[in-house]
């Protein structure tokens, strides 16, 4: 009686390497045990493991791997003390950009507000990226200017009262923040400051000028006498 009992000499893992671009993305690996003549060995249990669970986790039975954070890890398939491996690289790709803050209010011409842009992957996970090439602009420079034109941050400066948007463009994505330039009354100047009426029923016309908090006049103020 001749009994054929294949001994596992190697384990082939496929694919041999994978790059995951979004945290939470998954990929499934397969393992093929082989004998010393490279012939597949059927019916053997495979156990999977990851060299860095903080970067890539893998189901020990199914071989389903999932990205946890950026970095690289090795996944291994073991069959009776023989193992094969594959490499997993987690390298997030930008899926969106976000301008912070979403809205802002400036109270007078000359006031400024800083804005920053952040990036997320396609699942909305925060990520680190070089955002120095992001382009900034104002939808209405007569109301609001934005500088510098490129970079990860920009400063908006109020020019006149009204509404404009600070807009960032980069990596094929765009986001914006609504900015309202609205006056805050600081004082009201009355002209003339003094007047003398010398007869009954004589009149004098007074004018009022609304002044904002930085000393600028406010056009078309709603004044009551």
C-alpha positions as CSV (number, residue, x, y, z in Angstrom):
1,X,0.0,0.0,0.0
2,X,1.4,3.4,-1.0
3,X,0.0,6.3,0.8
4,X,0.4,9.8,-0.7
5,X,0.5,12.5,2.0
6,X,1.6,15.8,0.7
7,X,3.7,17.9,3.0
8,X,3.4,21.6,2.9
9,X,6.7,23.2,1.8
10,X,5.5,26.7,1.0
11,X,2.5,29.0,1.1
12,X,1.8,31.4,-1.8
13,X,-0.1,34.5,-0.8
14,X,-2.0,36.6,-3.4
15,X,-1.9,39.4,-4.1
16,X,1.8,39.8,-3.1
17,X,1.3,43.5,-2.3
18,X,-1.6,45.9,-1.9
19,X,-1.9,49.7,-1.4
20,X,-5.0,50.9,0.4
21,X,-5.9,54.6,-0.1
22,X,-8.6,55.1,2.5
23,X,-8.8,54.2,6.2
24,X,-11.4,51.5,6.5
25,X,-10.8,50.1,3.0
26,X,-10.5,46.3,2.8
27,X,-8.9,43.7,0.6
28,X,-9.0,39.9,0.7
29,X,-6.0,37.8,0.5
30,X,-5.8,34.1,-0.6
31,X,-3.3,31.5,0.4
32,X,-2.3,28.4,-1.5
33,X,-0.3,25.8,0.4
34,X,2.2,23.9,-1.9
35,X,4.4,20.9,-1.6
36,X,8.1,20.8,-2.5
37,X,7.3,20.4,-6.2
38,X,5.1,23.4,-6.1
39,X,1.9,21.4,-6.4
40,X,-1.1,22.8,-4.5
41,X,-2.0,21.0,-1.3
42,X,-5.8,20.9,-0.7
43,X,-7.8,20.7,2.5
44,X,-5.3,22.5,4.9
45,X,-6.5,25.1,7.4
46,X,-4.9,28.6,7.0
47,X,-4.4,31.0,9.8
48,X,-3.8,34.7,9.0
49,X,-2.0,37.4,11.1
50,X,-0.7,40.9,10.7
51,X,2.6,42.3,11.8
52,X,1.0,45.6,12.9
53,X,-2.6,45.5,13.9
54,X,-2.5,49.2,14.6
55,X,-2.0,49.7,10.8
56,X,-3.7,46.7,9.2
57,X,-6.0,44.2,10.8
58,X,-6.8,40.9,9.2
59,X,-9.4,38.3,10.0
60,X,-7.5,35.2,11.1
61,X,-9.8,32.8,9.2
62,X,-10.9,34.6,6.1
63,X,-7.9,36.7,5.2
64,X,-9.9,40.0,4.9
65,X,-7.5,42.9,5.7
66,X,-8.6,46.4,6.7
67,X,-6.7,49.7,6.8
68,X,-6.5,51.3,10.2
69,X,-3.9,54.1,9.8
70,X,-1.1,55.1,7.5
71,X,2.0,52.9,7.3
72,X,2.9,49.5,6.2
73,X,2.4,46.0,7.6
74,X,3.1,42.4,6.6
75,X,0.2,39.9,6.5
76,X,1.1,36.2,6.9
77,X,-0.7,33.0,6.1
78,X,0.4,30.0,8.2
79,X,-0.2,26.3,7.5
80,X,1.2,23.8,9.9
81,X,4.2,25.9,10.8
82,X,4.9,27.0,7.1
83,X,4.0,30.5,6.2
84,X,3.9,32.9,3.3
85,X,3.4,36.7,3.4
86,X,2.3,39.8,1.5
87,X,2.8,43.5,2.1
88,X,0.1,46.1,2.7
89,X,0.7,49.8,2.4
90,X,-1.8,52.2,3.8
91,X,-1.4,55.5,2.0
92,X,-4.3,57.9,2.2
93,X,-5.4,59.8,-0.9
94,X,-7.2,63.1,-0.7
95,X,-10.9,62.8,-1.2
96,X,-12.0,66.3,-0.1
97,X,-10.7,69.6,1.3
98,X,-12.4,71.6,4.0
99,X,-12.1,75.3,4.7
100,X,-12.2,76.2,8.4
101,X,-14.2,78.1,9.7
102,X,-17.5,77.5,7.8
103,X,-18.7,81.0,8.3
104,X,-17.3,84.3,9.6
105,X,-18.5,87.8,10.4
106,X,-16.3,90.9,10.1
107,X,-17.5,94.1,11.7
108,X,-15.7,96.8,9.8
109,X,-13.4,97.5,6.8
110,X,-9.9,96.5,7.6
111,X,-10.8,93.7,9.9
112,X,-9.2,90.3,9.1
113,X,-9.9,86.6,9.6
114,X,-7.5,83.7,9.1
115,X,-8.7,80.6,7.3
116,X,-7.1,77.2,7.1
117,X,-7.7,74.2,4.8
118,X,-7.6,70.6,5.8
119,X,-7.8,67.3,3.8
120,X,-9.8,64.1,4.3
121,X,-9.8,60.8,2.4
122,X,-12.9,59.6,0.6
123,X,-14.4,58.2,3.8
124,X,-14.0,61.6,5.6
125,X,-11.0,60.5,7.7
126,X,-8.6,63.3,8.6
127,X,-5.2,63.0,7.0
128,X,-1.8,64.7,6.7
129,X,-1.1,66.2,3.3
130,X,1.0,68.9,1.7
131,X,-1.5,71.6,1.2
132,X,0.9,74.3,0.1
133,X,-0.4,74.3,-3.4
134,X,-4.0,75.1,-2.5
135,X,-5.3,78.2,-4.3
136,X,-7.3,80.9,-2.5
137,X,-9.7,83.5,-3.9
138,X,-12.5,85.8,-3.0
139,X,-15.8,85.7,-4.9
140,X,-16.1,89.5,-4.5
141,X,-12.8,91.3,-4.0
142,X,-14.7,94.6,-3.7
143,X,-16.1,93.3,-0.4
144,X,-13.3,90.9,0.7
145,X,-9.7,90.3,-0.3
146,X,-7.8,87.1,0.3
147,X,-4.0,86.6,0.6
148,X,-1.8,84.9,-0.1
149,X,-3.0,83.3,-3.3
150,X,-1.6,79.8,-2.4
151,X,-0.9,77.9,0.8
152,X,-2.4,76.0,3.6
153,X,-3.7,79.2,5.2
154,X,-5.0,82.5,4.0
155,X,-6.2,85.8,5.5
156,X,-9.4,87.6,4.5
157,X,-9.6,91.3,4.8
158,X,-12.8,93.2,4.8
159,X,-13.0,96.0,2.2
160,X,-16.7,97.0,2.2
161,X,-19.9,95.9,3.8
162,X,-21.6,92.9,2.1
163,X,-21.2,89.2,1.7
164,X,-18.5,87.3,-0.1
165,X,-17.0,83.8,0.0
166,X,-13.5,82.7,0.7
167,X,-12.8,79.8,-1.7
168,X,-10.1,77.2,-1.7
169,X,-9.2,75.0,-4.7
170,X,-6.9,72.1,-4.7
171,X,-6.4,68.4,-5.8
172,X,-9.5,68.7,-8.0
173,X,-11.7,69.7,-5.0
174,X,-13.2,73.0,-3.8
175,X,-14.7,74.3,-0.6
176,X,-15.7,77.8,0.6
177,X,-16.6,79.8,3.6
178,X,-19.2,82.5,3.8
179,X,-18.1,85.8,5.2
180,X,-20.4,88.6,6.1
181,X,-19.0,92.1,6.5
182,X,-21.6,93.9,8.6
183,X,-21.2,97.1,10.6
184,X,-21.2,97.3,14.3
185,X,-22.2,100.8,15.5
186,X,-19.6,102.5,17.7
187,X,-21.1,106.0,17.9
188,X,-23.1,108.6,16.1
189,X,-21.7,112.0,15.2
190,X,-24.3,114.8,15.0
191,X,-23.6,117.9,12.8
192,X,-23.7,120.6,13.7
193,X,-22.5,119.8,17.2
194,X,-24.2,122.9,18.5
195,X,-26.8,125.2,17.1
196,X,-28.6,128.4,18.3
197,X,-32.2,129.1,17.3
198,X,-33.0,132.8,17.7
199,X,-36.7,132.9,17.0
200,X,-39.9,130.8,17.6
201,X,-40.6,128.5,14.7
202,X,-37.1,128.8,13.3
203,X,-35.6,125.5,12.3
204,X,-32.2,123.9,12.0
205,X,-31.4,120.7,10.1
206,X,-29.2,118.2,11.9
207,X,-27.5,115.3,10.2
208,X,-26.2,112.1,11.9
209,X,-23.3,110.0,10.8
210,X,-23.0,106.5,12.1
211,X,-19.4,105.5,13.0
212,X,-18.3,101.9,13.2
213,X,-16.0,100.4,15.9
214,X,-12.8,101.4,14.0
215,X,-13.9,104.9,13.2
216,X,-15.2,104.4,9.7
217,X,-18.5,105.9,8.6
218,X,-21.4,103.6,7.9
219,X,-23.3,104.2,4.7
220,X,-27.2,104.4,4.8
221,X,-27.5,103.9,8.6
222,X,-30.9,103.5,10.2
223,X,-31.0,106.4,12.6
224,X,-34.0,107.6,14.6
225,X,-34.2,111.1,16.2
